[in-house]
Amino acid sequence: MHDLAGADPAVRFSPYCWRVRMALAHMGLDVETIPWRFTEKDAIAFSGQGLVPVLRDGDTVVHDSWAIAEYLDKTYPDRPALIEGEQGRALASLTRHYAQNVLATPMLKGVVGDLFKAIAPGDQPYFRESREKRLGMKLEQFQIAPEAAAAQLGVALSPVRALLKEQPFVNGRRPAFADYCLFGVFMWARGVSAVELIAAEDPVHAWRERMLDLFDGLARKSPRAVG
Ligand SMILES: N[C@@H](CCC(=O)N[C@@H](CS)C(=O)NCC(=O)O)C(=O)O
């Protein structure tokens, strides 16, 4: 699997790649991750596009985290499912859209400066140009104080907070792809920044701790570019 890496190749911070790392662990499938940088488009040209994650499984190449989850469920039906049934699919899909359309913005506002510092120097001009075009402003204008980002994120998380008071995981009693979609956004920030945007007493904090502990602490052990 081609996996987005920072200046330090051990630092992996793509929210979409984290969905797949967790999904593979959920299924008990081993993976070799290949560090990839934003500008290394040639290295994944075999997938016919320019974004990671790209998963190669034998002769099959799949890109896009959602397509990868569907591929894994279809290909390994004897393993624990990532997305189960029509209702499970709706929950996972709502969660992925919510993660990328609602949560990503306040999260990025809080950590974009740290993110920029953590990425490979060769990626920085590309990152700045592409993201400033997307955001419609300089990265420095997009960044806000940690307290302000935490407040915005706190409002955006209110439905998840309410849900996590009722059940331990977004998916219910056990985590599944819906949780991994949400968790990816948190691993994006954790990989590059020491800023804490979630209060310790927030049920979302406890959920994040549970997620960090899954699969023998896979996510917790992942190196961070902080300090
Ligand atoms: N819809 C895709 C999105 C993948 C994506 O945006 N990946 C980012 C890394 S987080 C990327 O490869 N960016 C490369 C670029 O911006 O050129 C998925 O779910 O996998």
The ligand as a Tripos MOL2 file, in Angstrom:
@<TRIPOS>MOLECULE
LIG
   20    19     1     0     0
SMALL
NO_CHARGES

@<TRIPOS>ATOM
      1 N1        -11.2280    9.8860   -2.0860 N.3       1 LIG1
      2 C1         -9.8620    9.4900   -1.8440 C.3       1 LIG1
      3 C2         -9.0660   10.7000   -1.3690 C.3       1 LIG1
      4 C3         -7.5910   10.4030   -1.2800 C.3       1 LIG1
      5 C4         -6.7510   11.6680   -1.0320 C.2       1 LIG1
      6 O1         -7.2080   12.8120   -1.1730 O.2       1 LIG1
      7 N2         -5.4810   11.4330   -0.6560 N.am      1 LIG1
      8 C5         -4.5450   12.5050   -0.4230 C.3       1 LIG1
      9 C6         -3.6950   12.2340    0.8040 C.3       1 LIG1
     10 S1         -4.6370   12.4710    2.2880 S.3       1 LIG1
     11 C7         -3.5670   12.5870   -1.5920 C.2       1 LIG1
     12 O2         -3.1560   11.5630   -2.1040 O.2       1 LIG1
     13 N3         -3.1950   13.7840   -2.0010 N.am      1 LIG1
     14 C8         -2.2700   13.9530   -3.0800 C.3       1 LIG1
     15 C9         -2.3750   15.3150   -3.6600 C.2       1 LIG1
     16 O3         -3.0160   16.1720   -3.0670 O.co2     1 LIG1
     17 O4         -1.7790   15.5290   -4.7240 O.co2     1 LIG1
     18 C10        -9.8500    8.3460   -0.8190 C.2       1 LIG1
     19 O5        -10.8430    8.1980   -0.0760 O.co2     1 LIG1
     20 O6         -8.8940    7.5610   -0.8010 O.co2     1 LIG1
@<TRIPOS>BOND
     1     1     2 1
     2     2     3 1
     3     2    18 1
     4     3     4 1
     5     4     5 1
     6     5     6 2
     7     5     7 1
     8     7     8 1
     9     8     9 1
    10     8    11 1
    11     9    10 1
    12    11    12 2
    13    11    13 1
    14    13    14 1
    15    14    15 1
    16    15    16 2
    17    15    17 1
    18    18    19 2
    19    18    20 1
@<TRIPOS>SUBSTRUCTURE
     1 LIG1         1 GROUP 0 **** ****
